[in-house]
């Protein structure tokens, strides 16, 4: 795990907490976005926690650079507050998660654990912000259900419910490998970068109940 945050006490607290869990090991920490990008390239961590609001290179800019570098890591943004535009920006830039800094340590641990397992978690606040984006008529491309097969629609609906690939495989009675193919197809067809963005597209469009009813089962 790599920590990127300009507050040294917060970084130290996070490092001590995650190292104490036995599940995660903090391999580096950075006090600025620029240093964080450099360390990410050097250390290639499996997980990066990124402060949203930093002087210089912001959390969104860090996400953008990590996306362009195509680093294979889970990226979770931490913020003192959530705004609709920042949430949508983070999702579009490939964030795997978005969590408030004031969250309880155990809640943060559970959330990060879920992100690492490929599970998308939307709490009430995130759903509210995504609903605001839909009501505001932002510039997101509408979902075209006609482009999806029935199985792809079902997979997308289950991703939006927060299921992992293994859970989706059990629910649909198919293999994990087949689910991975469906997820890859969904990312390509919908032009998005992450499972979080896939799930957000469902919440923002309000078409969840229609998913899985289009096309055949292939």
trRosetta pair geometry for C-beta under 8 A, 3 or more apart (Angstrom, degrees):
i j d omega theta_ij theta_ji phi_ij phi_ji
1 18 6.0 -62 60 144 161 154
1 24 5.0 28 -21 -179 136 114
1 25 6.6 163 18 80 91 38
1 26 5.0 -52 78 -101 100 56
1 27 6.5 144 54 9 43 80
1 45 5.7 98 -122 -174 11 135
1 46 7.3 -45 -71 61 54 79
1 47 4.6 -23 -109 77 78 105
1 48 7.4 161 -161 -88 59 30
1 49 6.8 22 -177 -7 107 100
2 26 7.5 116 -98 -156 24 71
2 27 6.3 -44 -74 63 72 89
2 28 5.0 -6 -121 69 87 93
2 29 7.1 168 -166 -89 59 39
2 30 7.1 21 174 -3 102 104
2 36 6.9 130 147 -154 120 84
2 39 5.8 159 -146 117 133 116
2 40 5.8 -165 72 -88 169 75
2 43 6.1 140 -77 77 122 140
2 45 4.1 -171 -19 7 100 155
2 47 7.2 178 24 95 67 55
2 48 4.7 -15 66 -112 102 78
2 49 7.3 -171 90 28 52 65
2 73 8.0 -4 24 -171 115 156
3 11 5.1 139 128 -141 138 90
3 14 5.5 140 -115 94 142 135
3 15 6.2 -96 -7 -65 151 89
3 26 6.1 -6 -15 -144 110 120
3 28 7.4 -160 32 104 69 52
3 29 4.1 -9 65 -118 103 90
3 30 7.0 -178 95 27 58 64
3 49 5.3 -11 -115 63 65 105
4 29 7.5 -177 -74 -160 35 58
4 30 4.7 -7 -113 63 74 107
4 32 7.8 -45 -163 96 91 19
4 33 6.4 70 175 -106 129 49
4 35 7.7 167 -128 83 94 82
4 36 3.3 34 -112 -111 126 146
4 39 8.0 177 -81 54 98 125
4 48 6.6 18 -2 -178 113 100
4 49 6.9 -177 30 91 70 56
4 50 4.8 0 64 -116 117 66
4 51 6.1 -130 110 14 72 82
4 54 7.6 -69 148 -44 93 159
4 59 7.7 145 104 -110 118 79
4 62 6.3 154 126 -150 161 164
5 10 5.4 -96 138 94 147 116
5 11 4.9 -177 64 -69 112 92
5 14 7.4 108 13 11 148 146
5 29 7.6 -40 36 -167 85 102
5 30 7.8 119 23 79 43 63
5 31 7.5 -36 88 -125 45 41
5 49 7.5 -18 -38 114 109 97
5 50 7.8 168 -64 -159 72 29
5 51 4.0 109 -113 -37 74 127
5 54 7.2 -152 -142 -84 37 120
5 78 7.2 -22 -89 67 119 130
6 31 5.5 70 -125 -179 53 68
6 32 6.2 51 -93 -87 95 55
6 51 6.4 -118 7 71 75 158
6 54 4.7 142 -22 -134 121 97
6 55 6.4 87 -103 24 168 84
7 10 4.0 51 94 16 116 116
7 11 6.5 166 88 -15 60 84
7 51 7.5 136 13 -98 92 156
8 11 5.6 -56 -146 37 33 112
8 12 6.2 32 157 -20 67 106
8 31 6.8 -10 -75 -107 82 111
9 12 5.7 -53 -146 36 31 111
9 13 6.3 33 154 -20 64 106
10 13 5.7 -53 -148 36 31 112
10 14 6.4 31 154 -18 64 106
10 51 7.9 85 104 -86 142 127
10 101 7.4 -26 -148 -156 136 125
11 14 5.8 -58 -150 37 30 110
11 15 6.2 29 155 -20 66 108
11 29 4.8 111 -176 -173 126 141
11 31 7.4 -81 -29 -90 158 68
12 15 5.7 -55 -146 36 30 111
12 16 6.3 27 158 -16 66 107
13 16 6.0 -56 -146 38 28 107
13 17 6.2 26 157 -18 64 110
14 17 5.8 -60 -147 38 28 110
14 18 6.1 14 164 -9 68 110
14 26 7.5 117 118 -88 86 142
14 49 6.8 -139 179 84 150 156
15 18 6.4 -61 -141 42 24 99
15 19 5.9 21 163 -15 63 115
15 26 4.4 -88 -133 36 84 170
15 29 6.2 -64 -68 -56 128 138
16 19 6.1 -59 -141 41 24 108
16 20 6.2 25 159 -24 61 113
17 20 5.9 -64 -153 33 26 111
17 21 7.1 33 152 -34 61 99
17 105 5.4 -128 -154 -147 144 127
17 109 7.7 -125 150 -67 111 109
18 21 5.7 -42 -157 11 39 117
18 23 7.8 -87 -167 70 73 83
18 24 4.3 -51 177 86 104 125
18 25 7.7 -176 129 -86 99 11
18 26 5.7 103 81 -47 122 101
18 109 7.5 172 -104 -103 72 92
19 24 7.2 -86 -77 94 35 77
19 25 6.3 57 -114 -127 76 52
19 26 5.7 -68 -58 12 98 99
21 24 5.8 35 62 27 123 86
21 109 6.2 166 -102 -133 148 131
23 109 7.7 104 52 -164 139 107
23 113 7.0 -16 151 -97 156 106
24 47 7.2 -55 -135 51 120 144
24 112 7.5 -8 -62 125 150 138
26 29 6.5 11 172 -52 122 98
27 43 5.2 154 117 -171 126 137
27 45 5.6 -176 45 -95 125 107
28 39 4.8 -162 132 -177 148 133
28 42 8.0 87 -53 80 170 109
28 43 5.2 -148 1 -46 138 162
28 45 7.1 -133 35 -53 101 128
30 33 7.7 108 123 -95 128 12
30 35 4.0 177 -155 106 112 101
30 36 3.7 -171 72 -74 151 69
30 38 7.8 140 -111 52 141 87
30 39 5.2 -157 -59 11 122 140
31 35 6.2 28 47 50 64 149
32 35 4.6 89 58 12 87 103
32 36 6.7 -146 95 -10 44 90
32 54 6.5 152 -141 163 52 133
32 55 7.6 -55 -125 77 96 77
32 56 5.5 7 -161 64 113 147
32 57 6.6 90 162 40 87 99
33 36 5.3 -56 -147 34 32 117
33 37 6.5 33 157 -21 66 100
33 50 7.9 55 -114 -154 86 106
33 54 5.3 154 -38 85 100 139
33 56 5.8 -167 34 103 104 100
33 57 2.8 -133 88 92 132 104
33 58 6.4 1 -59 30 157 9
33 59 7.0 -141 -98 -76 119 35
33 61 6.1 58 165 82 156 104
33 62 4.4 -128 -151 -66 103 108
34 37 6.0 -50 -152 30 31 109
34 38 6.7 29 151 -15 62 106
34 56 6.2 -72 -14 149 107 134
34 57 5.0 137 -47 1 71 137
35 38 5.7 -57 -153 38 35 113
35 39 6.2 31 153 -17 69 108
36 39 5.8 -56 -144 39 30 108
36 40 6.2 35 155 -24 65 105
36 48 7.4 106 178 -162 111 122
36 50 6.9 112 164 -115 158 91
36 57 7.8 -148 42 91 106 129
36 62 5.8 -3 89 -134 129 133
37 40 5.6 -52 -147 32 30 114
37 41 6.7 30 154 -17 62 103
37 57 7.2 -62 -16 137 123 164
37 62 6.0 -149 -62 -137 95 80
37 65 5.0 -18 -120 110 138 141
37 66 6.7 -138 -120 -63 85 78
37 69 7.6 149 -165 -18 98 149
38 41 5.9 -57 -155 35 31 110
38 42 6.3 22 151 -14 66 111
39 42 5.5 -60 -143 43 35 110
39 43 5.5 5 169 3 75 116
40 43 6.6 -61 -122 50 21 90
40 44 7.3 76 173 -86 53 31
40 45 6.6 -77 -127 24 68 95
40 48 5.9 1 -106 -91 120 141
40 66 6.1 -46 130 -107 162 107
40 69 7.7 121 108 81 116 153
40 71 5.8 7 152 -142 111 175
40 73 7.0 -117 -158 20 108 159
41 44 7.4 6 -172 -63 20 71
41 69 6.5 -97 -90 -168 99 153
41 71 7.1 -114 -90 -83 56 130
44 71 6.8 -155 -126 -153 71 106
44 72 7.8 24 -165 55 98 81
44 73 7.3 -166 -171 -60 53 117
45 48 5.9 123 77 -66 122 77
45 73 5.8 61 88 -127 68 137
46 73 5.8 170 -171 -129 20 81
46 74 6.5 18 150 16 68 95
46 116 7.3 52 138 -130 114 107
47 73 6.2 -176 -79 -175 17 96
47 74 4.7 -17 -109 64 74 101
47 75 7.9 173 -157 -77 52 30
47 76 7.1 2 -170 5 97 108
47 112 6.9 67 -165 -170 148 108
47 115 7.7 105 -127 101 113 117
47 116 6.3 -42 -79 -88 126 105
48 66 7.0 -142 50 -115 161 159
48 73 5.4 64 -10 134 101 136
48 74 7.2 177 25 86 65 52
48 75 5.1 -10 64 -111 102 70
48 76 7.3 174 88 29 53 66
49 76 5.3 -24 -110 73 67 99
49 78 5.8 31 179 -20 97 119
49 112 7.5 -36 -80 -107 111 128
50 59 4.7 131 141 -141 107 96
50 62 5.3 -170 -147 91 138 142
50 63 6.8 174 85 -58 167 85
50 75 6.4 4 -2 -168 125 91
50 76 7.0 162 22 83 78 45
50 77 5.3 -40 75 -107 95 60
50 78 6.8 171 79 19 40 79
51 54 5.2 98 94 -52 114 106
51 59 5.6 -135 101 -73 43 116
51 77 7.9 66 -164 -160 7 68
51 78 5.6 -40 -101 71 50 97
51 79 7.6 121 -164 -86 53 51
52 58 7.0 7 170 176 51 93
52 59 3.8 -89 -124 30 35 151
52 60 7.1 39 -152 -34 77 78
52 77 5.2 61 -71 -177 95 111
52 78 6.6 -144 -15 82 85 42
52 79 3.9 6 13 -90 140 99
52 80 7.9 -130 51 12 112 67
52 86 6.5 55 -169 -179 138 134
52 90 7.5 -56 -113 -78 111 129
53 58 6.7 -21 -121 -142 35 96
53 59 6.7 -35 -30 -4 29 113
53 79 6.7 89 -9 -133 94 83
53 80 6.9 -46 26 15 131 105
54 57 6.8 -3 91 82 116 57
54 58 5.8 162 50 -122 76 43
54 59 6.3 113 7 -43 101 74
54 62 8.0 44 39 -27 134 126
57 61 4.7 -128 -165 94 77 128
57 62 5.8 100 142 -60 111 80
57 65 7.6 -16 -163 -7 135 140
58 61 4.7 97 52 9 73 102
58 62 7.0 -127 101 -6 40 86
59 62 5.5 -50 -148 32 34 114
59 63 6.5 38 152 -20 64 102
59 77 5.5 97 163 -134 137 105
59 78 8.0 -151 -115 50 150 57
59 79 7.5 -123 35 -78 165 94
59 90 7.6 -8 123 -101 110 108
60 63 5.5 -49 -151 33 35 115
60 64 6.5 40 149 -23 64 103
60 86 7.1 -121 -61 -146 126 79
60 89 5.3 -9 -128 135 134 125
60 90 6.4 -104 -102 -81 86 68
60 93 6.1 142 -159 2 74 163
61 64 5.4 -47 -148 32 36 117
61 65 6.5 33 154 -16 66 103
62 65 5.9 -57 -150 38 31 107
62 66 6.2 28 155 -16 66 108
63 66 5.8 -59 -145 40 29 109
63 67 6.2 32 155 -23 65 108
63 75 6.1 126 -118 155 88 150
63 77 7.2 -29 -62 -71 129 113
63 90 6.4 168 -50 -137 173 66
63 93 4.0 82 125 129 123 129
63 94 6.2 173 180 59 101 86
63 95 5.9 -40 -127 -64 141 86
64 67 5.7 -57 -151 34 27 113
64 68 6.5 24 153 -17 63 106
64 93 5.3 -68 -73 -142 65 126
65 68 5.7 -54 -147 37 34 109
65 69 6.2 29 155 -15 66 109
66 69 5.7 -58 -145 41 31 110
66 71 5.2 -67 -165 36 83 118
66 73 7.2 -74 -175 55 128 113
66 75 6.2 139 101 -87 153 143
66 94 7.6 -139 94 82 98 130
67 70 7.4 27 173 -73 35 44
67 93 5.7 -132 -28 -176 147 72
67 94 4.6 147 -98 16 116 143
67 193 6.7 -11 -138 -163 121 159
74 96 4.7 -65 -160 41 80 161
74 97 7.6 30 169 3 102 107
74 115 5.3 129 179 140 134 105
74 116 5.7 -122 0 -94 168 60
75 94 6.5 61 45 116 136 88
75 95 5.4 -103 103 -126 102 55
75 96 5.4 125 54 10 58 93
75 97 7.7 -176 101 33 47 73
76 95 7.0 92 -116 -169 28 93
76 96 6.0 -57 -70 72 69 89
76 97 3.9 -10 -119 68 92 109
76 98 7.3 -159 -161 -65 66 27
76 99 6.3 11 173 6 111 111
76 111 7.6 123 -145 126 143 105
76 112 6.1 -83 -23 -108 169 83
76 115 5.7 120 -75 84 118 179
77 90 5.1 -76 -5 -139 155 142
77 95 5.3 -31 -14 -135 109 140
77 97 7.0 -168 28 97 64 59
77 98 4.9 -1 61 -114 105 69
77 99 7.2 163 86 27 55 63
78 99 5.7 -25 -106 74 67 87
78 100 7.6 58 -158 172 66 10
78 101 5.2 82 170 -79 102 81
79 82 6.1 115 88 -77 133 61
79 86 7.1 117 -112 131 163 144
79 98 7.1 -5 10 -170 117 86
79 99 7.7 151 26 82 72 40
79 100 6.4 -55 74 -114 71 49
79 101 6.4 -130 91 -22 19 94
80 100 7.3 48 -157 -157 17 77
80 101 5.2 -26 -88 27 54 127
80 102 7.3 71 -145 -29 58 96
81 100 7.4 29 -99 -125 25 99
82 86 6.9 -148 -158 74 52 115
82 87 5.8 41 -170 -59 100 114
82 98 7.0 93 -115 149 115 119
82 100 6.6 -76 -33 -79 104 95
82 125 6.0 110 51 149 151 122
82 126 7.4 -96 -171 -85 160 64
82 129 6.1 -92 141 -63 119 151
83 86 4.6 79 61 14 92 106
83 87 6.7 -161 85 -10 43 88
83 129 7.5 135 156 -135 21 128
84 87 5.9 -62 -150 36 26 111
84 88 6.3 20 158 -14 65 108
84 129 4.7 -173 -99 -164 70 91
84 132 4.9 -100 -97 93 138 126
84 133 5.5 172 -171 -64 113 87
84 136 7.4 102 147 4 157 148
85 88 5.9 -56 -146 39 30 108
85 89 6.1 33 154 -21 65 109
86 89 5.5 -53 -144 38 32 114
86 90 6.2 34 156 -22 65 104
87 90 5.8 -54 -148 34 29 110
87 91 6.4 28 154 -18 63 106
87 98 6.0 99 -127 167 83 171
87 126 6.8 171 -149 -135 142 78
87 129 5.0 71 33 133 162 146
87 130 7.4 -106 124 -64 137 72
87 133 7.9 -121 83 -47 111 132
88 91 5.7 -54 -148 36 32 112
88 92 6.3 28 155 -17 65 108
88 133 5.7 134 -72 -110 129 145
88 138 6.6 -99 -136 174 164 171
88 140 7.8 -117 -153 -61 122 115
88 200 7.8 157 -116 171 63 144
89 92 5.9 -60 -148 39 29 108
89 93 6.2 16 158 -10 65 113
90 93 5.9 -67 -146 44 28 104
90 95 4.1 -2 164 -3 92 148
90 98 5.5 109 104 -88 153 122
91 95 6.0 -69 -84 48 34 100
91 98 7.7 -54 -60 -33 80 134
91 194 7.5 -135 -162 58 62 117
91 196 5.7 -134 -129 124 85 105
91 197 4.9 135 171 -94 91 77
91 200 4.9 -3 -153 5 153 168
92 193 7.6 85 -177 18 35 118
92 197 6.7 103 -90 -113 36 125
93 193 7.6 -48 156 52 15 152
94 193 4.1 -68 -93 119 89 138
94 194 5.0 125 -150 -33 58 119
94 197 7.4 -45 -100 -28 38 128
95 98 6.0 60 136 -60 143 91
95 194 6.9 -133 71 39 33 165
95 196 6.1 -62 96 75 70 157
96 115 4.9 106 130 -163 113 111
96 194 5.7 -136 -89 -166 65 141
96 195 7.2 40 -135 48 81 93
96 196 5.5 170 -143 -22 33 127
97 111 6.2 133 -167 158 143 103
97 112 7.2 -161 65 -99 167 51
97 114 7.9 118 -95 84 135 94
97 115 4.3 -67 -37 -90 134 137
97 121 7.3 22 -123 48 104 95
97 196 6.7 -155 -67 -84 40 142
98 126 6.7 129 75 -103 116 121
98 196 7.8 121 -10 -164 96 147
99 103 5.7 -52 174 -5 104 149
99 108 6.0 112 159 -120 152 82
99 111 5.4 121 -92 118 135 159
99 112 7.9 -55 -22 -57 157 79
100 103 5.1 126 75 -38 82 92
100 125 7.7 29 -37 71 125 161
103 107 4.7 -119 175 88 106 120
103 108 4.9 131 100 -59 122 90
103 111 7.4 -12 158 0 163 143
104 107 4.4 86 61 6 87 108
104 108 7.0 -158 89 -8 43 85
105 108 5.7 -57 -149 36 32 111
105 109 6.3 34 154 -20 67 105
106 109 5.5 -48 -146 35 34 115
106 110 6.4 35 154 -18 65 104
107 110 5.8 -53 -148 37 32 111
107 111 6.3 33 152 -21 64 107
108 111 5.6 -55 -146 36 31 112
108 112 6.2 28 157 -16 66 107
109 112 6.0 -57 -145 39 27 107
109 113 6.2 31 154 -22 63 109
110 113 5.6 -54 -147 36 29 116
110 114 6.5 32 153 -21 63 104
111 114 5.7 -54 -153 33 31 112
111 115 6.5 32 150 -19 65 104
111 121 6.0 -125 -132 63 80 148
112 115 5.5 -50 -149 34 35 113
112 116 6.4 35 152 -19 65 104
113 116 5.8 -56 -152 35 30 111
113 117 6.5 21 152 -12 64 110
114 117 5.7 -65 -150 42 32 107
114 119 4.1 -80 -172 73 88 115
114 120 7.9 -169 147 -41 111 5
114 121 5.1 50 116 -28 155 126
114 162 7.8 -23 -173 -170 131 104
115 118 7.8 51 -180 -65 31 18
115 119 7.1 -88 -68 60 25 69
115 121 7.7 -83 -59 16 74 105
117 164 5.3 -53 143 -102 98 137
118 164 5.0 98 82 -137 96 85
118 165 5.9 3 104 -11 150 94
118 195 6.2 102 -167 -10 77 164
119 162 5.6 38 -178 177 91 77
119 163 7.0 -78 -125 173 85 10
119 164 4.8 -50 -72 -64 85 88
119 167 8.0 55 -101 12 102 136
120 159 6.1 55 16 173 134 74
120 160 7.3 -43 84 -116 138 24
120 162 5.3 -126 76 -113 66 57
120 195 5.2 -143 -57 131 116 105
120 196 5.5 164 -124 -95 110 57
120 198 7.7 -132 -55 69 159 92
120 199 4.3 174 142 -26 160 157
121 162 5.5 59 -91 -129 53 122
122 126 4.5 -128 -154 89 79 125
122 127 5.2 97 149 -58 118 86
122 130 7.5 -32 -150 0 136 141
122 162 7.1 -134 15 -71 78 107
122 199 6.6 -162 -38 142 121 129
122 200 7.9 148 -89 -86 129 67
122 203 6.5 166 -134 -67 171 156
123 126 5.4 95 52 11 65 101
123 127 7.2 -128 102 -3 33 93
124 127 5.7 -58 -148 40 32 111
124 128 6.2 37 153 -24 67 106
125 128 5.6 -52 -149 33 31 114
125 129 6.5 29 154 -17 64 104
126 129 5.8 -54 -149 36 33 110
126 130 6.4 30 154 -16 66 106
127 130 5.8 -56 -147 39 31 110
127 131 6.3 35 152 -22 65 105
127 203 6.0 -121 -129 -156 72 136
128 131 5.7 -55 -151 34 30 113
128 132 6.6 36 149 -23 63 102
129 132 5.5 -48 -152 30 35 116
129 133 6.7 39 148 -22 63 100
130 133 5.4 -46 -152 30 38 115
130 134 6.7 40 149 -18 64 100
130 200 5.9 -148 -116 -151 132 82
130 203 4.3 34 126 119 151 119
130 204 5.0 -104 -177 -74 96 76
131 134 5.6 -51 -153 34 37 113
131 135 6.3 34 150 -17 67 105
131 203 7.3 -79 -57 162 67 93
131 204 7.9 -153 -80 -113 29 49
132 135 5.7 -56 -146 39 32 110
132 136 6.1 28 155 -18 67 110
133 136 5.8 -58 -144 39 29 109
133 138 4.8 -32 -172 -2 87 132
133 140 7.4 57 151 -11 119 129
133 204 5.4 -41 91 -128 117 110
134 137 7.6 32 173 -69 33 37
134 138 7.7 -59 -77 18 25 92
134 203 7.9 -130 -38 132 128 62
134 204 4.9 174 -66 -167 96 60
134 205 7.0 -173 -112 -79 120 15
134 206 6.0 102 -159 -28 159 109
138 204 7.7 -57 48 -166 116 131
140 201 7.1 -173 174 -121 135 78
140 204 6.0 31 57 128 165 147
140 205 7.9 -118 109 -67 130 85
141 190 7.9 170 84 -167 119 69
141 191 7.0 39 41 55 150 130
142 205 6.5 110 -149 -122 67 115
143 190 6.9 -16 -119 -120 82 112
143 201 5.8 116 -70 157 112 110
143 202 7.4 42 -54 -91 158 52
143 205 4.8 -26 6 -89 115 170
143 207 5.9 -136 63 40 133 145
144 147 4.6 64 99 -4 105 111
144 148 7.8 154 100 -11 63 86
145 148 5.7 -62 -159 35 49 109
145 153 6.4 45 -149 -103 93 124
145 207 7.0 -137 -56 157 120 146
145 210 6.2 -78 -84 130 158 118
145 211 7.2 -145 -118 -103 114 56
145 213 7.9 2 178 68 141 77
145 214 4.2 164 156 -37 104 160
145 215 8.0 -153 156 -12 78 98
146 214 6.3 -122 -89 -171 36 136
146 215 7.6 128 -151 -54 39 99
147 189 5.3 162 140 -174 123 123
148 152 4.2 -138 -164 93 94 119
148 153 4.7 119 123 -59 133 83
148 156 7.0 -52 -139 -6 156 138
148 186 7.4 29 -115 -105 112 82
148 189 6.7 139 -81 119 75 159
148 211 8.0 -22 97 -142 156 80
148 214 5.7 81 75 83 91 123
148 215 6.1 -146 105 8 55 140
149 152 4.6 95 50 7 76 104
149 153 7.0 -139 93 -5 40 87
149 214 7.8 -172 -178 103 13 81
149 215 4.4 -126 -138 122 40 144
149 216 6.0 -38 -156 65 94 65
149 217 7.2 54 160 164 106 7
149 218 5.3 -95 -158 75 147 67
150 153 5.7 -57 -152 35 31 112
150 154 6.4 29 152 -17 66 106
150 212 6.1 51 -170 -164 71 51
150 213 7.4 13 -126 -127 88 5
150 214 6.4 -171 -88 79 59 44
150 215 4.8 -146 -38 87 67 81
150 216 5.4 -98 0 119 115 21
150 217 4.6 -45 71 -88 130 44
150 218 7.5 83 37 26 91 47
151 154 5.6 -52 -146 38 34 112
151 155 6.2 37 153 -21 66 105
151 172 7.0 89 -143 -163 91 146
151 174 7.7 58 -150 -34 128 160
151 182 6.0 -109 130 -107 100 134
151 217 5.4 74 -45 -175 95 54
151 218 6.4 -113 8 99 123 16
152 155 5.6 -51 -146 36 32 113
152 156 6.3 34 154 -21 64 105
152 182 5.3 -169 -103 -156 66 96
152 185 5.9 -88 -110 99 126 124
152 186 5.8 166 -164 -73 101 92
152 189 7.5 39 178 29 151 153
152 215 7.6 14 39 63 102 145
153 156 5.7 -52 -147 35 30 111
153 157 6.5 32 153 -20 63 104
153 210 8.0 -83 -166 122 129 67
153 211 4.4 -174 178 -171 89 70
153 212 4.3 -168 113 -64 102 34
153 213 6.8 -106 128 22 154 43
153 214 5.3 132 -57 42 153 91
153 215 7.0 153 -12 39 123 107
154 157 5.7 -53 -150 34 32 113
154 158 6.5 25 155 -14 65 107
154 172 6.2 118 125 -98 134 123
154 211 6.8 152 -80 141 30 93
154 212 3.8 75 -77 -109 71 107
155 158 5.9 -61 -150 40 31 107
155 159 6.3 36 151 -23 66 104
155 168 5.9 58 -132 -170 76 140
155 172 7.3 -27 -77 -42 76 155
155 179 6.4 162 -126 -143 123 77
155 182 4.3 145 -28 136 171 139
155 183 6.6 -128 159 -66 135 65
155 186 6.6 -137 98 -44 119 139
156 159 5.6 -50 -148 32 33 114
156 160 6.5 33 153 -19 64 105
156 186 5.6 163 -79 -128 100 142
156 198 6.2 -128 -136 175 85 109
156 202 6.4 159 155 -68 99 124
156 211 5.5 -125 82 -153 104 138
157 160 5.7 -57 -155 36 31 113
157 161 6.7 29 148 -18 64 106
157 202 7.0 143 -107 -130 47 150
157 208 6.1 110 -130 -158 89 74
157 211 3.8 167 -63 98 108 136
157 212 5.3 -48 -1 -28 143 112
158 161 5.4 -51 -149 36 39 113
158 163 4.4 -37 165 38 94 136
158 167 7.3 -168 171 109 121 97
158 168 4.7 132 112 -109 145 96
158 171 6.0 167 -119 71 146 156
158 172 7.6 -108 -22 -39 158 108
159 162 7.8 70 175 -55 32 13
159 163 6.5 -88 -87 55 31 81
159 168 7.2 1 -60 -77 68 138
159 183 7.3 125 -79 -110 138 97
159 186 7.7 175 1 108 157 168
159 195 5.7 -134 -163 -161 121 96
159 198 5.3 -11 122 111 148 125
159 199 5.4 -130 132 -73 89 87
159 202 7.7 149 83 -9 91 141
160 198 7.4 -119 -64 125 77 81
160 199 4.5 150 -108 -137 57 74
160 202 3.8 -52 -96 64 146 155
160 203 6.5 170 -153 -43 112 81
160 208 6.0 -142 108 -112 153 107
160 211 7.7 137 19 10 137 166
162 199 7.5 61 -73 -124 54 147
163 167 4.0 -132 -164 94 99 124
163 168 5.0 127 121 -58 127 79
163 171 6.8 -30 -153 -10 163 143
164 167 4.8 96 50 9 73 102
164 168 7.0 -135 96 -5 37 88
165 168 5.6 -56 -146 37 31 111
165 169 6.2 36 154 -24 66 105
165 176 5.4 73 139 -150 112 85
165 179 4.6 149 -157 109 87 137
165 180 6.2 24 -139 -65 143 74
165 183 7.0 -64 -97 -29 105 143
166 169 5.6 -51 -149 32 30 114
166 170 6.6 28 154 -15 63 104
166 176 6.0 -12 -92 -100 62 111
167 170 5.8 -55 -151 37 33 109
167 171 6.2 33 152 -21 66 108
168 171 5.6 -56 -145 37 32 113
168 172 6.1 6 164 2 68 112
168 179 4.9 124 93 -130 120 137
169 172 6.5 -70 -141 49 22 92
169 173 7.9 -176 167 6 53 2
169 174 5.5 -108 -143 79 69 66
169 175 6.0 -25 -146 161 123 14
169 176 4.9 -51 -61 -76 156 54
169 178 7.2 121 -116 58 95 94
169 179 4.9 -94 -67 -28 87 134
170 173 7.5 25 -173 -71 27 41
172 179 7.5 144 44 -84 132 100
174 178 4.4 -88 158 76 120 141
174 179 6.4 143 95 -49 112 81
175 178 4.7 101 58 2 81 100
175 179 7.2 -140 99 -3 48 83
176 179 5.6 -54 -155 34 36 113
176 180 6.5 40 149 -22 67 102
177 180 5.6 -50 -152 31 35 114
177 181 6.8 38 149 -20 64 100
178 181 5.6 -49 -154 31 37 114
178 182 6.6 37 148 -18 66 102
179 182 5.6 -54 -151 36 36 112
179 183 6.3 37 151 -20 69 104
180 183 5.6 -51 -146 36 33 112
180 184 6.3 35 154 -20 64 105
181 184 5.7 -54 -149 36 30 112
181 185 6.4 32 152 -19 64 106
182 185 5.6 -55 -149 37 32 113
182 186 6.3 34 152 -22 65 105
183 186 5.6 -53 -149 34 32 113
183 187 6.5 35 153 -20 65 103
183 195 7.1 -26 -154 -92 121 96
183 198 7.7 -82 -148 -52 80 169
184 187 5.8 -52 -150 33 31 112
184 188 6.5 26 153 -14 64 108
185 188 5.8 -60 -150 40 31 109
185 189 5.9 23 159 -15 69 112
186 189 6.0 -57 -135 42 28 105
186 190 5.8 2 172 4 66 115
186 192 7.9 -26 135 47 80 109
186 198 5.8 50 136 -124 127 131
187 190 6.7 -69 -136 50 17 92
187 192 5.8 -105 -141 72 62 74
187 193 7.1 68 -156 -116 108 14
187 194 7.8 71 -116 -38 114 10
187 198 6.9 -70 -82 -66 67 117
188 191 7.6 18 178 -71 27 43
190 198 6.6 115 65 -111 153 77
190 201 6.1 -67 -177 -59 142 179
192 197 3.9 -169 -175 115 126 128
192 198 5.8 171 83 -64 148 64
192 201 6.6 -115 -57 -38 152 133
193 197 5.8 74 47 12 67 150
194 197 4.8 101 58 6 77 98
194 198 7.1 -129 105 -4 46 85
195 198 5.3 -49 -151 33 39 117
195 199 6.3 37 153 -16 69 103
196 199 5.9 -55 -149 38 31 108
196 200 6.1 32 152 -21 65 108
197 200 5.4 -50 -139 38 33 114
197 201 6.4 43 156 -29 63 100
198 201 5.9 -53 -157 25 28 113
198 202 7.3 25 149 -15 60 100
199 202 5.9 -55 -162 31 38 110
199 203 6.6 29 149 -12 70 107
200 203 5.6 -58 -146 42 38 108
200 204 5.8 32 158 -18 72 111
201 204 6.0 -56 -138 41 26 108
201 205 6.1 18 163 -14 63 114
202 205 6.2 -65 -143 40 24 103
202 207 6.7 -108 -147 61 65 76
202 208 5.3 76 174 -81 108 83
202 211 6.9 -20 -126 -47 119 145
203 206 7.6 27 179 -67 29 49
203 208 7.6 30 -83 -52 45 117
207 210 4.7 -49 -180 38 89 117
207 211 6.5 107 124 -44 88 85
208 211 5.9 -46 -158 5 37 116
210 213 5.7 -94 -174 38 55 120
210 214 7.4 40 154 -34 92 103
211 214 7.7 -54 -140 9 37 100
215 218 7.9 -92 149 44 110 79
